Amino acid sequence: MTPSPAETNLATYDDARLAALYDHDNPPGEDHAFFRQVAEEAGATRIVDLGCGTGSLTVTLADEGRAVVGIDPAEAMLAVARARPGGNAVTWRQGTAELIEPASADLVVMSGNVAMHLIGDVWHATLQRVAAGLTPGGRLVFETRNPALRAWEG
């Protein structure tokens, strides 16, 4: 059986060699500043970074003493995240949106192209889990760094 595009992506991101180089090719930029601004303006104190990867955004969201959970399916990416400065201030979980606890976050973020990799039924299920995980008035904020890549097409 041929693996799905999502399974192929996961296998790629779970490669320790890629994880070690990921931040070099994907440095923090305006998107990170945007997510931090949203967190501040929303008064978010409990944040989930879904598809957190190497945690470069995740640890900065925890800088202000917020309770931050970083969730990613790729253990290799999480290994880099745990080891980064500030990594001990974040709760790291390996998996997907199913790990978001009910009513546990006032902000859920998906940076980079995370949302674009979730298509069809997976996207629908992810949105349901995020909605269940948000407190009343909570927000989901996501973006794509390069829409021209059309990552959602696999």
C-alpha positions as CSV (number, residue, x, y, z in Angstrom):
1,M,0.0,0.0,0.0
2,T,1.3,3.4,-0.9
3,P,1.7,5.8,2.0
4,S,-0.5,8.9,2.1
5,P,1.2,12.3,1.7
6,A,0.6,12.9,5.4
7,E,2.4,9.7,6.3
8,T,5.3,10.6,4.0
9,N,5.5,14.0,5.5
10,L,5.6,12.6,9.0
11,A,8.4,10.2,8.1
12,T,10.4,13.1,6.7
13,Y,10.0,15.2,9.8
14,D,10.8,12.3,12.1
15,D,14.3,12.1,10.6
16,A,16.8,13.2,13.2
17,R,19.1,14.7,10.5
18,L,16.3,16.9,9.2
19,A,15.3,17.9,12.7
20,A,18.8,19.0,13.5
21,L,18.9,21.3,10.4
22,Y,15.3,22.4,10.4
23,D,15.8,25.7,12.3
24,H,18.6,26.7,9.9
25,D,16.3,26.5,7.0
26,N,13.2,27.9,8.9
27,P,14.5,30.7,11.1
28,P,12.0,32.7,13.3
29,G,10.5,35.6,11.4
30,E,7.6,37.9,11.3
31,D,5.2,35.0,11.8
32,H,6.6,34.3,15.3
33,A,6.3,38.0,16.2
34,F,2.7,37.9,15.0
35,F,1.8,34.8,17.1
36,R,3.4,36.4,20.2
37,Q,1.4,39.6,19.6
38,V,-1.8,37.7,19.2
39,A,-1.1,35.9,22.5
40,E,-0.4,39.2,24.3
41,E,-3.4,41.0,22.8
42,A,-5.7,38.0,23.7
43,G,-4.4,37.9,27.2
44,A,-3.7,34.2,26.6
45,T,-2.3,32.3,29.6
46,R,-2.8,28.7,28.4
47,I,-1.5,28.0,24.8
48,V,-1.2,24.9,22.7
49,D,1.2,25.0,19.8
50,L,-0.1,22.2,17.5
51,G,2.6,20.9,15.2
52,C,5.2,22.7,17.2
53,G,8.1,21.1,15.4
54,T,11.5,22.1,17.0
55,G,9.7,24.4,19.4
56,S,11.4,27.7,18.3
57,L,8.0,29.5,18.6
58,T,6.8,27.4,21.4
59,V,9.5,28.4,23.9
60,T,9.0,32.1,23.2
61,L,5.3,31.8,23.9
62,A,6.3,30.4,27.4
63,D,8.6,33.3,28.0
64,E,5.9,35.4,29.8
65,G,5.1,32.6,32.3
66,R,2.3,31.2,30.2
67,A,1.4,27.5,30.5
68,V,2.4,26.2,27.0
69,V,1.9,22.7,25.5
70,G,3.8,21.8,22.4
71,I,2.3,18.9,20.4
72,D,4.0,17.3,17.4
73,P,3.8,13.8,15.9
74,A,7.6,13.7,15.1
75,E,9.7,12.6,18.0
76,A,12.9,13.8,16.3
77,M,11.5,17.3,16.2
78,L,10.4,17.1,19.8
79,A,13.9,16.0,20.8
80,V,15.3,19.2,19.4
81,A,12.5,21.2,21.1
82,R,13.1,19.7,24.5
83,A,16.9,20.5,24.3
84,R,16.5,24.1,23.3
85,P,17.0,26.9,25.8
86,G,13.7,27.4,27.6
87,G,12.5,24.0,26.6
88,N,12.0,23.0,30.2
89,A,9.2,25.6,30.5
90,V,7.0,23.8,28.0
91,T,5.0,20.6,28.3
92,W,5.9,18.5,25.2
93,R,3.6,15.8,23.9
94,Q,4.1,13.5,20.9
95,G,1.0,13.1,18.9
96,T,-1.7,15.1,17.2
97,A,-4.8,17.2,18.1
98,E,-6.3,14.3,20.0
99,L,-3.9,15.2,22.9
100,I,-5.5,18.6,23.4
101,E,-7.3,18.4,26.7
102,P,-11.0,19.7,26.7
103,A,-11.3,23.4,27.6
104,S,-7.5,23.6,28.3
105,A,-6.4,26.5,26.1
106,D,-7.4,30.0,25.4
107,L,-5.2,30.0,22.3
108,V,-4.2,27.3,19.9
109,V,-1.6,28.2,17.2
110,M,-0.4,26.3,14.1
111,S,2.6,28.1,12.6
112,G,4.4,27.5,9.3
113,N,2.6,25.1,7.0
114,V,1.2,22.9,9.7
115,A,-2.5,23.5,8.9
116,M,-1.8,23.0,5.2
117,H,-0.7,19.4,5.8
118,L,-4.1,18.6,7.3
119,I,-6.6,17.8,4.6
120,G,-10.0,16.3,4.3
121,D,-11.2,14.3,7.3
122,V,-8.0,14.9,9.2
123,W,-8.5,18.7,9.0
124,H,-12.1,18.3,10.0
125,A,-11.2,16.1,13.0
126,T,-8.4,18.5,14.0
127,L,-10.8,21.5,14.0
128,Q,-13.2,19.5,16.2
129,R,-10.5,18.7,18.7
130,V,-9.2,22.3,18.7
131,A,-12.8,23.6,19.3
132,A,-13.3,21.2,22.2
133,G,-9.9,22.2,23.6
134,L,-10.6,25.9,23.6
135,T,-12.1,27.8,26.5
136,P,-15.1,30.0,25.8
137,G,-13.8,32.9,23.7
138,G,-10.6,31.1,22.9
139,R,-8.9,31.4,19.5
140,L,-7.4,29.2,16.9
141,V,-4.7,31.1,14.8
142,F,-2.9,29.5,11.9
143,E,-1.0,30.6,8.8
144,T,1.1,29.4,5.9
145,R,4.5,30.8,5.3
146,N,4.4,30.3,1.5
147,P,0.9,29.8,0.0
148,A,2.4,29.4,-3.4
149,L,3.7,26.0,-2.4
150,R,0.2,24.8,-2.0
151,A,1.3,22.3,0.7
152,W,-2.3,21.3,1.3
153,E,-2.2,19.5,-2.1
154,G,0.3,17.0,-0.8
